[in-house]
Amino acid sequence: MIVYSVTVTIDESVEADWLKWMKEEHIPDVLSTGIFTEHRMLKVITSANKEDGQSYNIQYDCPSMADLHKYQVQFAPKLQQAHTERYKDKFAAFRTLLEKV
């Protein structure tokens, strides 16, 4: 099982809107691709740079690297673009791939 982990630090001026949008639109859009079997959204509580905003980690479970590759090629660019356009200059993000052991 592969875990596709996305950590986002969001400016507090848009945090409430971002949380609502993530829960009601973005995450459901990601899940509707059919690639992921589960997801979790977690608030980071140990962050050294709180002045930069609040950090959240969203984890999506994926059966295989091949499935993840399909997501990255077919779906991710459009979904990431929508996020970037909506919250331009109000966030920083990084992605990590993990494997359940």
Long-range contacts (C-beta under 8 A, 24 or more apart in sequence): 1-61, 1-62, 1-63, 1-99, 1-100, 2-61, 2-62, 2-63, 2-64, 2-65, 2-67, 2-68, 2-97, 2-98, 2-99, 2-100, 3-59, 3-60, 3-61, 3-62, 3-97, 3-98, 3-99, 3-100, 4-36, 4-59, 4-60, 4-62, 4-68, 4-71, 4-95, 4-97, 5-57, 5-58, 5-59, 5-60, 5-95, 5-96, 5-97, 5-98, 6-57, 6-58, 6-59, 6-60, 6-93, 6-94, 6-95, 6-96, 7-44, 7-55, 7-56, 7-57, 7-58, 7-93, 7-94, 7-95, 7-96, 8-55, 8-56, 8-57, 8-58, 8-91, 8-92, 8-93, 9-47, 9-49, 9-52, 9-53, 9-54, 9-55, 9-91, 9-92, 9-93, 10-53, 10-54, 10-55, 10-56, 10-87, 10-90, 10-91, 11-53, 11-87, 11-90, 11-91, 12-53, 12-54, 13-90, 14-87, 14-90, 15-53, 15-54, 18-87, 18-90, 18-91, 19-56, 21-86, 22-56, 22-58, 26-79, 26-82, 26-83, 27-58, 29-79, 29-82, 30-60, 30-75, 30-79, 31-60, 33-71, 33-74, 33-75, 35-60, 35-62, 35-67, 35-68, 35-70, 35-71, 35-75, 36-60, 36-61, 36-62, 36-71, 37-61, 37-62, 37-63, 52-92, 53-90, 53-91, 59-98, 61-100, 68-97
